Amino acid sequence: MNWIVDILMVIGAYLLGSIPSAVWIGKTFYGVDVRVHGSKNAGSTNTIRVLGLKPGLVVFVMDMLKGFIAVNLVHLSSFLVPRTVDFVNLQLLLGVAAVIGHIFPVFAQFRGGKGVATLFGLVMAINPLPTLVCFGIFILTLVITKYVSLSSMVAGFTFPILVMFVFKTSIPSLIIFSMTVSILLLLTHQKNIERLVRRQENKATFLKRRRKS
């Protein structure tokens, strides 16, 4: 019966990840589908670009919580010991299901976002210290370059280095997962990389200071 509980939790994690925060907030409060504007991506960055900073931050928090809560569904299981290999493996499975749900949401015609915020919530729940360092690197890169996509990729590349060599994680699945994160960020940011090479990538305009009139 244990495997039935696992399957139900994974399905629940996917459905949780499928909640299209950007789409629902845009349509409900602004009458706008963010997937037909800007980068046409249903994520917090494009929400900021299309609707503004406040709704974008709300979307970011909601998307992050999807990953965080999905991972913590593992506590519904009464047969796994916390911090063991099997426990962490199930956490990763639940978190990945939420990220897949965000990218391919059943509640939004399978047209979602890139999953960065949900992924952040996932790793924050499982491995908070390396995640916080990566978040600091993300913020620093963003302030210097003004590119959200580049900042995400730099933070993503740093993550496996921190996991393996700084915090010296011994759980194989965490090491493999951290390396997979870097690869996935490359795959989901291919268009951004092309625009960065052509110097056509949009900068984070919300970081620019407004001139006083």
C-alpha positions in Angstrom: 0.0 0.0 0.0 3.0 2.3 0.5 3.4 2.7 -3.3 -0.2 3.8 -3.6 0.4 6.6 -1.1 3.6 7.6 -3.1 1.7 7.8 -6.3 -1.1 9.9 -4.8 1.4 12.3 -3.4 3.2 12.6 -6.7 -0.1 13.3 -8.5 -0.9 15.9 -5.8 2.5 17.5 -6.3 1.9 17.8 -10.0 -1.5 19.3 -9.6 -0.1 21.8 -7.1 2.6 22.7 -9.5 0.0 23.1 -12.2 -1.7 26.1 -10.5 -1.0 28.8 -13.1 -0.4 31.7 -10.8 0.7 34.2 -13.5 -2.2 33.3 -15.8 -4.9 33.4 -13.1 -3.7 36.6 -11.5 -3.3 38.3 -14.9 -6.7 37.3 -16.1 -8.6 37.8 -12.8 -7.2 41.2 -11.8 -5.9 42.7 -15.0 -7.9 41.0 -17.8 -4.5 40.1 -19.4 -3.1 36.7 -20.3 0.7 37.2 -19.8 1.3 34.3 -22.3 0.4 36.6 -25.2 2.6 39.5 -24.1 6.2 40.1 -23.5 8.2 36.9 -23.6 4.9 35.0 -23.7 6.1 33.1 -20.6 3.8 32.3 -17.7 6.3 33.2 -15.0 7.1 35.9 -12.5 9.7 37.7 -14.7 7.2 38.1 -17.6 4.5 39.1 -15.2 6.7 41.9 -13.9 7.4 42.9 -17.5 3.8 42.9 -18.5 1.8 43.8 -15.3 4.4 45.4 -13.0 6.5 44.6 -10.0 3.8 43.9 -7.3 1.9 41.2 -9.2 5.2 39.8 -10.4 6.4 39.4 -6.8 3.1 37.8 -5.8 3.5 35.3 -8.7 7.1 34.6 -7.7 6.1 33.8 -4.1 3.1 31.6 -5.2 5.3 29.7 -7.6 8.0 29.2 -5.1 5.5 28.0 -2.5 4.3 25.4 -5.0 7.7 23.7 -5.0 8.2 24.2 -1.2 4.8 22.7 -0.3 5.1 19.9 -2.8 8.4 18.7 -1.3 6.8 18.8 2.2 4.0 16.5 1.1 6.6 13.8 2.0 5.5 14.2 5.6 2.2 12.6 4.8 4.2 9.4 4.5 4.5 7.5 7.9 6.9 4.9 6.7 10.0 6.9 5.8 12.6 8.2 8.2 13.5 11.9 7.7 16.9 12.7 6.1 17.5 9.2 4.9 18.2 8.5 1.3 14.8 7.2 0.6 13.2 10.2 2.3 15.2 12.6 0.2 14.5 10.7 -3.0 10.8 11.0 -2.4 11.2 14.7 -1.7 13.0 15.2 -5.0 10.4 13.2 -6.8 7.6 15.3 -5.4 9.5 18.6 -6.1 10.2 17.5 -9.7 6.5 16.7 -10.2 5.6 20.2 -9.1 8.2 21.7 -11.5 6.8 19.6 -14.4 3.3 20.8 -13.4 4.5 24.4 -13.5 6.0 24.0 -17.0 3.2 21.9 -18.3 0.1 22.9 -16.2 -3.0 20.8 -16.7 -5.1 23.8 -15.6 -3.7 26.1 -18.3 -3.6 24.1 -21.5 -0.1 22.8 -20.6 1.4 26.2 -21.4 3.3 27.3 -18.3 6.5 29.0 -17.2 10.1 27.9 -17.0 9.9 26.6 -13.5 12.7 28.6 -11.9 10.7 29.9 -9.0 9.1 26.5 -8.3 12.6 24.9 -8.6 13.8 27.5 -6.0 11.1 26.4 -3.6 12.0 22.8 -4.2 15.7 23.2 -3.4 14.9 25.6 -0.5 12.9 22.9 1.2 15.5 20.1 0.7 18.8 21.9 0.8 18.4 25.5 2.2 22.0 26.6 2.8 23.3 26.1 -0.8 20.0 27.6 -2.0 20.4 30.7 0.0 23.9 31.2 -1.2 22.7 30.8 -4.8 20.0 33.2 -4.2 22.6 35.8 -3.0 24.6 35.1 -6.2 21.4 35.5 -8.3 20.7 38.9 -6.7 24.3 40.1 -7.1 24.4 39.0 -10.7 21.0 40.7 -11.4 22.1 44.0 -9.8 25.4 44.0 -11.9 24.0 42.8 -15.2 20.2 43.5 -15.0 19.6 40.2 -16.8 17.2 37.9 -15.0 17.9 35.0 -17.3 21.7 35.3 -17.0 21.4 35.6 -13.2 19.2 32.4 -13.1 21.8 30.5 -15.1 24.8 31.7 -13.1 23.0 30.7 -9.8 22.1 27.4 -11.3 25.7 26.6 -12.3 26.9 27.5 -8.9 24.4 25.2 -7.1 26.1 21.8 -7.9 29.5 23.2 -7.0 28.2 24.3 -3.6 26.4 21.0 -3.0 29.4 18.8 -3.9 32.5 20.8 -2.8 31.4 23.3 -0.2 28.6 21.6 1.7 29.9 18.1 0.7 26.5 16.4 0.3 26.9 12.6 0.4 23.4 11.6 -0.9 23.9 10.6 -4.6 20.4 11.7 -5.7 21.0 15.2 -4.5 24.3 15.4 -6.3 22.7 14.2 -9.6 19.8 16.5 -9.1 22.0 19.5 -8.6 23.8 18.8 -11.8 20.6 18.2 -13.6 19.3 21.6 -12.5 22.2 23.3 -14.4 21.4 21.3 -17.5 17.7 22.1 -17.3 18.3 25.8 -16.9 20.3 25.7 -20.1 17.6 23.9 -21.9 14.8 26.2 -20.7 16.8 29.3 -21.4 17.9 28.6 -25.0 16.1 31.5 -26.5 17.4 33.8 -23.7 21.0 32.6 -24.5 20.5 33.4 -28.2 19.2 36.9 -27.3 22.1 37.4 -24.9 24.6 36.6 -27.6 22.8 39.0 -30.0 22.6 41.5 -27.2 18.8 41.6 -27.6 17.8 40.2 -24.2 15.5 42.5 -22.2 17.0 43.9 -19.0 15.1 44.1 -15.7 13.6 47.5 -16.1 12.2 47.4 -12.6 15.7 47.8 -11.3 16.2 51.1 -13.0 15.8 54.2 -10.9 12.9 56.5 -11.9 13.9 60.0 -12.8 12.4 62.7 -10.7 10.1 65.0 -12.6 
